[in-house]
Amino acid sequence: MNTLYFGDNLEILRDKIEDACVDLIYLDPPFQSGKNYNIIFQPEAGKIKGATAQIKTFEDTWHWGEEAEKEYRGLIEGNITIEKPPQKLIDLMKAMRGYLGECPMMAYLCMMSPRLLEMRRVLKPTGSIYLHCDPTASHYLKILMDSIFGIKNFRNEIVWCYRGAGYPKRDFGRRHDTILRYSKSDSWVFNLDDVREEYAETTKERFKHYIGNIRDGKDFGKQTLHPLGKQPDDWWQIQPIAPSSKERIGYPTQKPEKLLERIIKASSNEGDLVLDPFCGCGTAIAVAEATKRRWIGIDITYLAIDIIKKRLEKNKIQEGKDFKVDGGPFDVNSAQELAKRYPFQFQIWCVSKLNATPSPSKTADKGVDGFINFLDKTRKEKFGKGIIQVKGTKQVSPSMVRDLKGTMQSQNADFGILITLQSPTRDMKTEAVKEGEINIMGKKLPKIQLLTVEDLFKNPIPVKLPPLILPSFRKPEIKGAEEDPPSLL
């Protein structure tokens, strides 16, 4: 079954994906740009106090430290991957360390090397890999790819060109990314007719007239245009996603579907298996699904997994029927383990189960771990919000409910939900009931609701929510106060 894996892609590639089973790999890893990337959740700017949030999706900043040293040693000694590293790769990494020293770029290459080696192992002999990068590290990654896949298997350096606003004052405008394309062997899939481009109007006009074709004294007759279009060059003029586009999710490094469609159609066939080991918001997954390919996606943040799930479900692709999630909590014990090992990922998982918006940071936002934004036509401002608090400790007490009450007041929230690992005590329930109920568009719900992690595995989850919940990952298009937003219908 199509699978989303939550976890470190090195471990998942090594432990869960078989040799030579993947037809196409597309990866858009962090670029070593030195930036932090945030996703913006903005239900309706300026309308709901405190409801706009940013959450760090990943930190594209690498540092030499214990983890980098561990991966370097594991690669050199050949015990970090299933497939033994070729001597050329070992020699290259030693030389790189001698040249670069123990710096962020070397740490980045130590992260990428074993993962690329595992990707080569899982790729079929007829398979291809497209590595998306930028000028920050593309020249280092090219040498790395040569040492792993072989210089003879280098197929293209594709330049993705795009226009944009703003230019540096003392440099040329930076308006391209690089995509390194390699095959695994000298036999690879390439569906040229599936990716041909329309000829320019000037070319069409010129070929309306007779154009001869004489080479070395031999007449090959009239030149004609290919009926399906021209062969694409190795530079692609494809615009990024416009801010107002319905395709935009809000993920900071989201790539346009048109770009992924060309890659997937060119280098795979219907029914083939596509792998994206840094799947982010899941554009490669969405395009693979739309073009009738099978797929595997991997990401180390549950936020990304949740975004992809919602993206698929929006197109009627259902978890359990059409795809599965591997690595996320599947029972109370695994949820407790996630809370112990990765508290912030546990928090995001809990919030995502209620289709809510995560809080801005790992330390939460003034006691708020998640927002539930909703429409209420009976109010003058037409909007309202609820808040979620997640407690990952094994101890529970009435003070947690009192703390939620105080946060509701400070955040001007209409209701609150407290999620705990353990069942609430009688005193906690009493404190919650004291707050009474709220009426939202004719639907009554408690001002404070108590849920346990066990409740999150029930279908349906025993929680009462307002009738019109706003989507968590995209600013809704609200045409007027008397209309329901189309995305809610």
C-alpha positions as CSV (number, residue, x, y, z in Angstrom):
1,M,0.0,0.0,0.0
2,N,1.1,3.6,-0.6
3,T,2.8,4.6,2.6
4,L,3.7,7.8,4.6
5,Y,6.6,7.0,7.0
6,F,7.1,9.3,10.0
7,G,10.7,9.2,11.2
8,D,14.3,9.5,10.1
9,N,14.6,8.6,6.5
10,L,18.0,6.9,7.0
11,E,16.4,4.5,9.5
12,I,13.3,3.9,7.3
13,L,15.3,3.4,4.1
14,R,17.6,1.0,5.9
15,D,15.0,-1.0,7.9
16,K,11.8,-0.9,5.9
17,I,12.5,-0.5,2.2
18,E,13.7,-3.5,0.2
19,D,16.5,-3.6,-2.4
20,A,15.8,-2.5,-6.0
21,C,12.0,-1.9,-5.5
22,V,11.7,1.8,-6.4
23,D,11.4,3.1,-10.0
24,L,11.9,6.8,-9.3
25,I,13.3,8.9,-6.5
26,Y,12.7,12.6,-6.2
27,L,14.2,14.4,-3.2
28,D,14.1,18.0,-2.2
29,P,16.3,18.0,1.0
30,P,17.2,21.0,3.0
31,F,19.7,23.0,1.0
32,Q,22.1,24.1,3.8
33,S,20.9,27.6,3.3
34,G,21.4,28.6,6.9
35,K,17.7,29.6,7.2
36,N,14.8,28.5,9.5
37,Y,11.6,27.7,7.5
38,N,8.2,28.3,9.0
39,I,4.8,27.4,7.8
40,I,2.1,30.1,8.3
41,F,-1.3,29.2,9.5
42,Q,-3.6,32.2,8.8
43,P,-7.4,31.6,8.9
44,E,-8.2,35.2,8.3
45,A,-5.6,37.9,8.9
46,G,-6.5,40.4,11.6
47,K,-9.9,38.9,12.3
48,I,-9.1,36.5,15.2
49,K,-6.8,37.7,17.9
50,G,-3.9,35.3,18.4
51,A,-5.1,32.8,15.7
52,T,-2.4,33.5,13.2
53,A,0.6,31.3,13.9
54,Q,3.9,30.3,12.5
55,I,5.5,27.0,13.3
56,K,9.1,25.9,12.3
57,T,8.9,23.1,9.8
58,F,12.6,22.5,9.7
59,E,15.9,24.2,10.5
60,D,18.0,24.3,7.4
61,T,21.1,25.0,9.5
62,W,23.7,22.3,10.1
63,H,26.4,22.2,12.7
64,W,29.4,19.9,13.2
65,G,28.8,18.0,16.4
66,E,28.4,14.5,17.8
67,E,25.7,13.5,15.3
68,A,27.8,14.6,12.3
69,E,30.9,12.8,13.7
70,K,28.8,9.7,14.2
71,E,27.5,9.7,10.6
72,Y,31.0,10.4,9.2
73,R,32.6,7.5,11.2
74,G,29.7,5.2,10.3
75,L,30.2,5.9,6.6
76,I,33.9,5.5,6.6
77,E,33.7,2.3,8.7
78,G,30.8,1.0,6.6
79,N,28.4,0.2,9.4
80,I,25.7,2.9,9.0
81,T,24.2,1.6,5.8
82,I,23.2,-1.8,4.4
83,E,25.1,-1.3,1.2
84,K,28.8,-0.8,1.8
85,P,30.1,2.6,0.6
86,P,32.3,2.5,-2.5
87,Q,35.9,3.3,-1.9
88,K,35.5,6.4,-4.1
89,L,32.9,7.8,-1.6
90,I,35.1,7.0,1.4
91,D,38.1,8.7,-0.3
92,L,35.9,11.7,-1.2
93,M,34.6,12.2,2.3
94,K,38.0,12.0,3.7
95,A,39.3,14.6,1.2
96,M,36.2,16.8,1.8
97,R,36.9,16.8,5.6
98,G,40.5,17.7,4.9
99,Y,39.4,20.5,2.6
100,L,36.3,21.9,4.5
101,G,37.2,21.0,8.0
102,E,34.6,20.4,10.7
103,C,32.1,23.0,9.4
104,P,28.4,23.2,8.7
105,M,28.8,22.2,5.0
106,M,30.8,19.1,6.1
107,A,28.0,18.2,8.6
108,Y,25.5,18.6,5.7
109,L,27.4,16.2,3.5
110,C,27.7,13.7,6.3
111,M,24.0,13.8,6.6
112,M,23.3,13.4,2.9
113,S,26.0,10.7,2.0
114,P,24.5,7.6,3.8
115,R,21.0,8.5,2.8
116,L,22.0,8.8,-0.9
117,L,23.8,5.4,-0.6
118,E,20.6,3.8,0.8
119,M,18.6,5.4,-2.0
120,R,20.9,3.8,-4.6
121,R,20.3,0.4,-2.9
122,V,16.5,0.7,-3.1
123,L,16.5,2.0,-6.7
124,K,15.8,-0.5,-9.5
125,P,18.5,-1.0,-12.2
126,T,16.1,0.9,-14.6
127,G,15.4,3.6,-12.1
128,S,16.3,7.3,-11.9
129,I,16.9,9.8,-9.1
130,Y,16.3,13.6,-9.2
131,L,18.1,15.5,-6.5
132,H,16.8,19.1,-6.1
133,C,19.3,21.6,-4.7
134,D,20.4,25.2,-5.0
135,P,23.8,26.9,-5.6
136,T,24.6,26.7,-1.9
137,A,25.6,23.0,-2.1
138,S,24.9,21.8,-5.6
139,H,28.6,21.6,-6.6
140,Y,29.4,19.5,-3.5
141,L,26.3,17.3,-4.1
142,K,27.3,16.7,-7.7
143,I,30.6,15.2,-6.7
144,L,28.8,13.2,-4.0
145,M,26.4,11.8,-6.6
146,D,29.2,11.0,-9.0
147,S,30.9,8.9,-6.3
148,I,27.7,7.0,-5.4
149,F,25.9,6.6,-8.7
150,G,28.9,6.8,-11.0
151,I,30.0,9.6,-13.4
152,K,28.8,7.6,-16.4
153,N,25.3,7.5,-15.0
154,F,25.0,11.3,-14.8
155,R,22.1,12.2,-17.2
156,N,21.3,16.0,-16.8
157,E,21.9,19.0,-14.7
158,I,18.4,20.6,-15.0
159,V,18.1,24.3,-14.3
160,W,14.7,25.3,-13.0
161,C,14.3,29.0,-13.9
162,Y,11.6,31.2,-12.4
163,R,10.7,34.9,-12.1
164,G,10.3,36.7,-8.8
165,A,10.2,40.0,-7.0
166,G,13.1,41.7,-5.4
167,Y,16.8,41.8,-6.5
168,P,20.0,42.2,-4.5
169,K,21.8,45.5,-4.9
170,R,25.3,44.1,-5.4
171,D,24.6,40.8,-7.2
172,F,22.7,39.3,-10.1
173,G,19.2,38.1,-9.3
174,R,19.1,34.5,-8.0
175,R,16.4,32.9,-10.1
176,H,17.1,29.2,-10.4
177,D,17.4,25.9,-8.6
178,T,19.4,22.9,-9.8
179,I,18.1,19.4,-10.2
180,L,20.7,16.7,-10.6
181,R,19.4,13.7,-12.6
182,Y,21.1,10.3,-12.5
183,S,20.2,6.8,-13.6
184,K,21.3,3.7,-11.7
185,S,22.6,1.9,-14.8
186,D,22.9,2.4,-18.6
187,S,19.3,1.4,-19.0
188,W,16.6,3.8,-17.7
189,V,13.1,4.9,-18.3
190,F,12.6,8.1,-20.2
191,N,9.2,8.9,-21.7
192,L,10.0,11.7,-24.1
193,D,6.5,11.9,-25.7
194,D,4.9,12.4,-22.3
195,V,6.8,15.6,-21.6
196,R,7.1,17.3,-25.0
197,E,6.4,21.1,-25.0
198,E,4.4,23.1,-27.5
199,Y,6.5,24.8,-30.2
200,A,6.8,28.6,-30.1
201,E,4.4,30.4,-32.4
202,T,7.3,31.8,-34.5
203,T,8.5,28.2,-35.0
204,K,5.1,27.0,-36.1
205,E,4.8,29.9,-38.5
206,R,8.2,29.2,-40.0
207,F,7.4,25.5,-40.6
208,K,4.3,26.4,-42.5
209,H,6.7,26.9,-45.4
210,Y,8.8,24.3,-47.1
211,I,12.1,23.7,-45.3
212,G,14.5,21.4,-46.9
213,N,16.8,19.0,-45.2
214,I,20.0,18.3,-47.1
215,R,23.0,16.9,-45.2
216,D,26.3,15.7,-46.7
217,G,24.7,16.0,-50.1
218,K,21.8,13.7,-49.3
219,D,18.2,15.1,-49.5
220,F,16.1,13.9,-46.6
221,G,13.1,15.7,-47.8
222,K,10.9,18.3,-46.1
223,Q,11.5,19.0,-42.4
224,T,8.4,18.8,-40.2
225,L,7.6,19.5,-36.6
226,H,6.9,16.6,-34.3
227,P,3.1,16.4,-33.8
228,L,3.4,16.1,-30.0
229,G,5.7,19.1,-29.6
230,K,9.4,19.8,-29.1
231,Q,11.8,18.0,-26.9
232,P,12.4,19.9,-23.6
233,D,15.8,21.4,-22.9
234,D,17.7,21.0,-19.6
235,W,16.4,24.4,-18.4
236,W,12.8,24.6,-17.4
237,Q,10.8,27.9,-17.2
238,I,8.2,27.0,-14.6
239,Q,6.8,29.6,-12.2
240,P,6.7,29.0,-8.5
241,I,3.2,28.8,-6.9
242,A,1.6,32.2,-6.7
243,P,0.5,33.5,-3.3
244,S,-3.1,33.4,-4.3
245,S,-3.0,30.0,-6.0
246,K,-5.4,27.3,-4.8
247,E,-2.5,24.9,-5.0
248,R,-0.6,26.8,-2.3
249,I,-0.7,25.1,1.1
250,G,1.6,27.5,3.0
251,Y,4.5,25.2,3.3
252,P,7.7,27.3,2.9
253,T,9.5,25.2,0.3
254,Q,6.5,23.9,-1.6
255,K,7.2,23.2,-5.2
256,P,4.7,23.5,-8.1
257,E,2.9,20.4,-9.2
258,K,3.8,21.2,-12.8
259,L,7.5,20.7,-12.0
260,L,6.9,17.3,-10.3
261,E,4.6,16.2,-13.1
262,R,7.3,16.6,-15.7
263,I,9.8,14.6,-13.6
264,I,7.4,11.8,-12.7
265,K,5.9,11.5,-16.2
266,A,9.4,11.5,-17.8
267,S,11.0,8.9,-15.6
268,S,8.3,6.5,-14.5
269,N,5.2,4.7,-15.9
270,E,1.8,4.1,-14.5
271,G,1.9,1.6,-11.6
272,D,5.6,2.4,-10.9
273,L,6.8,3.2,-7.4
274,V,7.9,6.7,-6.6
275,L,9.9,7.6,-3.5
276,D,10.2,11.0,-1.8
277,P,12.4,10.6,1.3
278,F,12.1,14.3,2.3
279,C,8.5,14.7,1.4
280,G,7.6,17.9,3.2
281,C,4.1,19.0,2.1
282,G,3.9,16.1,-0.3
283,T,3.8,17.6,-3.8
284,A,5.6,14.6,-5.2
285,I,3.1,12.3,-3.4
286,A,0.1,14.2,-4.7
287,V,1.4,14.2,-8.3
288,A,2.3,10.5,-8.1
289,E,-1.2,9.7,-6.9
290,A,-2.8,11.9,-9.7
291,T,-0.7,10.2,-12.4
292,K,-1.5,6.7,-11.2
293,R,1.9,5.8,-9.7
294,R,2.4,4.1,-6.4
295,W,4.3,6.0,-3.8
296,I,6.3,6.2,-0.6
297,G,6.8,9.4,1.4
298,I,9.1,9.9,4.4
299,D,9.4,12.9,6.7
300,I,10.9,13.4,10.2
301,T,8.2,15.8,11.4
302,Y,4.6,14.8,12.2
303,L,3.5,18.2,11.0
304,A,4.5,17.2,7.4
305,I,2.7,13.9,7.7
306,D,-0.5,15.6,8.8
307,I,-0.3,18.2,6.0
308,I,0.1,15.4,3.4
309,K,-2.8,13.4,4.9
310,K,-5.1,16.5,4.7
311,R,-3.9,17.2,1.2
312,L,-4.7,13.6,0.1
313,E,-8.0,13.5,2.0
314,K,-9.1,16.7,0.3
315,N,-9.0,14.7,-3.0
316,K,-11.0,11.8,-1.5
317,I,-7.9,9.7,-0.9
318,Q,-8.5,7.9,2.4
319,E,-6.1,6.7,5.0
320,G,-6.5,3.0,5.6
321,K,-8.1,2.4,2.2
322,D,-5.7,4.2,-0.2
323,F,-2.7,4.7,1.9
324,K,-1.3,4.1,5.4
325,V,0.8,6.0,7.9
326,D,3.7,4.1,9.5
327,G,5.6,5.4,12.5
328,G,2.9,7.5,14.1
329,P,1.2,6.4,17.3
330,F,-1.2,3.5,16.7
331,D,-2.2,2.8,20.4
332,V,-1.8,4.4,23.8
333,N,1.6,2.8,24.5
334,S,3.1,4.1,21.2
335,A,1.6,7.5,21.9
336,Q,3.2,7.5,25.4
337,E,6.5,6.6,23.8
338,L,6.3,9.5,21.3
339,A,5.5,11.8,24.2
340,K,8.6,10.6,26.0
341,R,11.0,10.8,23.1
342,Y,9.6,13.7,21.0
343,P,7.3,15.9,23.1
344,F,6.8,18.5,20.4
345,Q,5.9,15.9,17.8
346,F,3.5,14.3,20.3
347,Q,1.9,17.7,20.8
348,I,1.4,18.2,17.0
349,W,0.0,14.6,16.7
350,C,-2.6,15.3,19.4
351,V,-3.6,18.7,17.8
352,S,-3.8,17.1,14.3
353,K,-6.2,14.5,15.5
354,L,-8.7,17.3,16.1
355,N,-7.9,19.0,12.7
356,A,-6.6,22.0,14.6
357,T,-3.8,24.5,14.0
358,P,-0.5,23.8,15.9
359,S,1.0,26.4,18.1
360,P,4.0,28.5,17.0
361,S,6.9,26.9,18.8
362,K,8.2,23.9,20.8
363,T,7.7,25.8,24.0
364,A,4.1,26.6,23.1
365,D,2.5,30.0,22.7
366,K,1.4,31.4,26.1
367,G,0.0,28.0,27.2
368,V,-1.7,27.3,23.8
369,D,-0.7,24.1,22.0
370,G,-3.3,24.4,19.3
371,F,-6.1,26.6,17.9
372,I,-9.5,25.7,16.6
373,N,-10.9,28.6,14.5
374,F,-14.5,28.7,13.5
375,L,-17.2,30.8,11.9
376,D,-20.2,32.1,13.8
377,K,-22.6,34.2,11.8
378,T,-24.5,35.2,14.9
379,R,-21.6,37.4,16.0
380,K,-20.7,40.8,14.7
381,E,-17.1,39.7,14.0
382,K,-18.3,36.4,12.5
383,F,-15.4,34.5,14.0
384,G,-14.4,32.7,17.2
385,K,-11.7,30.4,18.5
386,G,-11.0,27.6,20.9
387,I,-7.7,26.5,22.3
388,I,-6.0,23.2,23.0
389,Q,-3.6,22.3,25.7
390,V,-1.7,19.0,25.6
391,K,-0.1,17.5,28.8
392,G,2.4,14.7,28.0
393,T,3.1,13.9,31.7
394,K,1.8,10.9,33.5
395,Q,0.5,13.0,36.4
396,V,-2.8,14.8,36.2
397,S,-4.4,17.3,38.6
398,P,-7.1,19.9,38.9
399,S,-4.5,22.6,38.5
400,M,-4.3,21.7,34.8
401,V,-7.9,22.7,34.4
402,R,-7.5,25.9,36.3
403,D,-4.5,26.7,34.1
404,L,-6.6,26.1,31.0
405,K,-9.2,28.5,32.4
406,G,-6.7,31.2,32.9
407,T,-5.3,30.7,29.4
408,M,-8.8,30.9,27.9
409,Q,-9.3,34.2,29.5
410,S,-5.9,35.7,28.4
411,Q,-6.5,34.4,24.9
412,N,-10.1,35.5,24.7
413,A,-11.0,32.0,23.7
414,D,-14.6,30.7,23.5
415,F,-13.8,27.2,24.7
416,G,-10.8,25.0,25.7
417,I,-9.8,21.3,25.3
418,L,-7.4,19.6,27.6
419,I,-5.7,16.4,26.3
420,T,-3.9,14.2,28.9
421,L,-2.1,10.9,28.9
422,Q,-3.9,9.7,32.0
423,S,-7.6,9.8,32.7
424,P,-8.8,13.0,34.5
425,T,-9.6,12.9,38.2
426,R,-13.0,13.5,39.6
427,D,-11.9,17.0,40.8
428,M,-10.7,17.8,37.3
429,K,-14.1,16.9,35.9
430,T,-15.8,19.0,38.5
431,E,-13.6,22.0,37.7
432,A,-14.4,21.6,34.0
433,V,-18.2,21.4,34.6
434,K,-18.1,24.6,36.6
435,E,-17.4,26.6,33.4
436,G,-20.8,25.6,31.9
437,E,-21.7,25.6,28.2
438,I,-21.5,27.9,25.2
439,N,-23.9,28.2,22.3
440,I,-22.4,28.5,18.8
441,M,-24.8,28.8,16.0
442,G,-27.4,26.7,17.8
443,K,-25.0,24.0,18.9
444,K,-24.2,23.7,22.7
445,L,-20.8,22.5,23.8
446,P,-19.0,22.6,27.1
447,K,-16.6,25.5,27.6
448,I,-14.0,23.0,28.8
449,Q,-13.7,19.5,27.5
450,L,-11.3,16.8,28.8
451,L,-9.9,14.2,26.5
452,T,-7.4,11.5,27.0
453,V,-4.9,10.1,24.5
454,E,-7.1,6.9,24.5
455,D,-10.0,9.0,23.3
456,L,-8.0,10.1,20.2
457,F,-7.9,6.6,18.9
458,K,-11.7,6.3,19.0
459,N,-13.9,6.7,15.9
460,P,-15.5,9.2,16.3
461,I,-13.4,11.1,18.8
462,P,-15.7,12.0,21.8
463,V,-15.4,15.8,21.4
464,K,-18.0,18.5,20.6
465,L,-16.9,21.2,18.2
466,P,-18.5,24.2,16.5
467,P,-20.5,23.5,13.2
468,L,-18.2,25.5,10.9
469,I,-14.5,24.8,11.6
470,L,-12.0,26.7,9.5
471,P,-9.3,24.7,7.7
472,S,-6.1,24.6,9.7
473,F,-3.5,24.9,6.9
474,R,-4.8,27.4,4.5
475,K,-6.4,30.8,4.6
476,P,-10.0,30.2,3.6
477,E,-11.6,32.2,0.8
478,I,-14.6,33.9,2.5
479,K,-16.5,35.9,0.0
480,G,-19.0,37.4,2.3
481,A,-20.6,37.2,5.8
482,E,-23.7,35.5,4.4
483,E,-21.9,32.8,2.5
484,D,-20.3,29.6,3.8
485,P,-16.7,29.2,2.5
486,P,-16.6,26.6,-0.3
487,S,-13.9,24.7,1.5
488,L,-16.3,23.9,4.4
489,L,-19.0,22.4,2.2
